[in-house]
């Protein structure tokens, strides 16, 4: 498991086109729920994590637009990847603790979600992680259509906890 986490950290922190292609393949296997939807990480850097949501039948609702749950999932995915960009998967376990979506326009074409890792105060988070062992981080992801029209704002709250403090039941 540690090897896989270290590999993910390397792919995320050096997002060349080849590494993004590899990361998309690995995550399609590692997050099977997302795989059929065709989400693709387009960009990862200090300013933004951008993930595409294709306009295809599987992602449609009963009205022929992009399904609300697909948009929520892309928002969650962008925020989670922003946290992994900032903290790494090998050091911390992430758990989504809250999700809120404000839908502002119906998506009828390809969409992109964008979440900025700059929303995260890493120094403050590390202080709380060191003293309390866990940290809550709220992030906002903006979804836009290919014409730049805002279609949704996804707000997520995540719990970060050091892997060595995670207790699992056997």
VOGU-3710 file (C-alpha; in Angstrom, 3 decimals, decimal comma):
1> xxxxxxxxxx> 0,000/0,000/0,000  2,807/2,406/0,887  4,356/1,930/-2,575  1,041/2,817/-4,248  0,626/5,921/-2,085  4,182/7,067/-2,826  3,569/6,529/-6,559  0,387/8,631/-6,390  2,272/11,408/-4,580  4,943/11,423/-7,319
11> xxxxxxxxxx> 2,355/11,555/-10,121  0,432/14,373/-8,411  3,532/16,442/-7,633  5,021/16,132/-11,118  1,962/16,508/-13,366  3,476/16,080/-16,817  1,073/15,020/-19,570  2,343/11,442/-19,259  1,965/11,480/-15,460  -1,574/12,889/-15,724
21> xxxxxxxxxx> -2,466/10,111/-18,145  -1,045/7,535/-15,710  -2,780/9,216/-12,759  -6,135/9,132/-14,561  -5,699/5,405/-15,265  -4,646/4,596/-11,689  -7,523/6,592/-10,198  -10,048/4,976/-12,559  -8,996/1,644/-11,051  -8,661/2,942/-7,486
31> xxxxxxxxxx> -11,985/4,821/-7,475  -14,250/2,481/-9,447  -17,353/4,615/-8,828  -15,839/7,461/-10,883  -14,523/5,337/-13,769  -17,697/5,003/-15,885  -18,307/8,752/-15,838  -15,146/9,593/-17,774  -13,802/12,240/-15,391  -10,288/13,314/-16,374
41> xxxxxxxxxx> -7,754/15,343/-14,455  -6,755/18,044/-16,919  -4,421/20,071/-14,743  -2,795/20,018/-11,304  -0,716/22,899/-10,013  -0,466/25,220/-7,008  -3,246/27,421/-8,399  -5,820/24,880/-9,551  -6,897/21,297/-9,914  -9,079/21,066/-13,019
51> xxxxxxxxxx> -11,160/17,978/-13,777  -13,389/17,509/-16,811  -16,896/16,055/-16,786  -17,891/14,907/-20,284  -21,353/15,474/-21,683  -22,374/11,922/-22,454  -25,494/9,864/-21,967  -24,281/8,073/-18,830  -23,852/11,464/-17,127  -27,305/12,785/-18,114
61> xxxxxxxxxx> -30,373/13,297/-15,977  -33,950/12,673/-17,095  -34,033/16,114/-18,783  -30,931/15,457/-20,907  -28,610/17,746/-18,942  -25,629/16,803/-16,804  -26,848/14,961/-13,699  -26,627/16,815/-10,382  -24,805/13,902/-8,739  -22,153/13,846/-11,479
71> xxxxxxxxxx> -21,509/17,542/-10,860  -21,322/16,992/-7,097  -18,858/14,148/-7,592  -16,558/16,227/-9,802  -16,625/18,963/-7,165  -15,695/16,442/-4,485  -12,972/14,945/-6,702  -11,379/18,366/-7,420  -11,323/19,279/-3,737  -9,876/15,911/-2,731
81> xxxxxxxxxx> -7,134/16,205/-5,340  -6,358/19,740/-4,086  -5,820/18,294/-0,613  -3,643/15,496/-1,989  -1,612/18,096/-3,923  -1,086/20,015/-0,682  -0,584/17,181/1,818  0,033/13,928/-0,077  -1,795/10,637/0,100  1,103/8,818/1,790
91> xxxxxxxxxx> 0,943/11,001/4,931  -2,754/11,655/5,499  -6,079/9,902/5,226  -8,856/12,081/3,815  -12,528/11,600/4,616  -15,322/13,743/3,235  -17,428/14,973/6,147  -19,772/17,460/4,458  -20,932/18,227/0,920  -23,112/21,092/-0,260
101> xxxxxxxxxx> -23,926/22,002/-3,855  -25,494/25,173/-5,149  -26,691/24,606/-8,707  -26,826/27,859/-10,657  -27,415/26,781/-14,270  -28,199/23,557/-16,097  -25,126/21,930/-17,629  -25,812/20,819/-21,201  -22,247/20,461/-22,529  -18,838/19,330/-21,236
111> xxxxxxxxxx> -18,069/20,801/-17,818  -14,907/21,543/-15,868  -14,496/21,654/-12,127  -11,774/23,842/-10,654  -10,559/23,940/-7,064  -7,577/25,963/-5,892  -5,141/24,415/-3,419  -4,374/28,030/-2,388  -7,555/27,900/-0,274  -5,576/25,743/2,157
121> xxxxxxxxxx> -3,419/27,312/4,880  -0,929/24,444/5,083  1,029/25,936/7,976  -2,090/26,390/10,131  -3,336/22,917/9,180  -0,031/21,310/10,148  -0,104/23,022/13,567  -3,577/21,647/14,256  -2,640/18,208/12,912  0,397/18,150/15,225
131> xxxxxxxxxx> -1,563/19,245/18,306  -4,959/17,560/17,774  -4,192/14,718/15,378  -6,928/15,700/12,923  -7,951/18,745/10,933  -11,101/19,913/9,117  -10,660/21,751/5,814  -13,439/23,440/3,858  -12,949/23,863/0,095  -14,947/25,372/-2,729
141> xxxxxxxxxx> -15,005/23,997/-6,274  -16,466/25,957/-9,165  -18,028/24,095/-12,107  -18,297/25,855/-15,463  -19,463/24,793/-18,902  -17,203/25,008/-21,968  -18,478/28,555/-22,579  -17,365/29,673/-19,110  -20,889/29,804/-17,640  -21,006/28,875/-13,943
151> xxxxxxxxxx> -23,242/25,838/-13,401  -22,529/24,925/-9,771  -20,507/25,668/-6,668  -19,569/22,618/-4,623  -18,504/23,181/-1,018  -16,861/20,272/0,757  -15,430/19,784/4,233  -12,742/17,158/4,731  -11,170/15,536/7,755  -7,439/14,945/7,491
161> xxxxxxxxxx> -5,777/12,544/9,869  -2,243/11,181/9,928  -2,204/7,523/8,852  -0,404/6,567/12,071  -3,363/7,902/14,082  -6,003/6,034/12,058  -7,578/3,179/13,984  -9,483/0,515/12,076  -11,569/-2,293/13,437  -10,550/-5,807/12,454
//
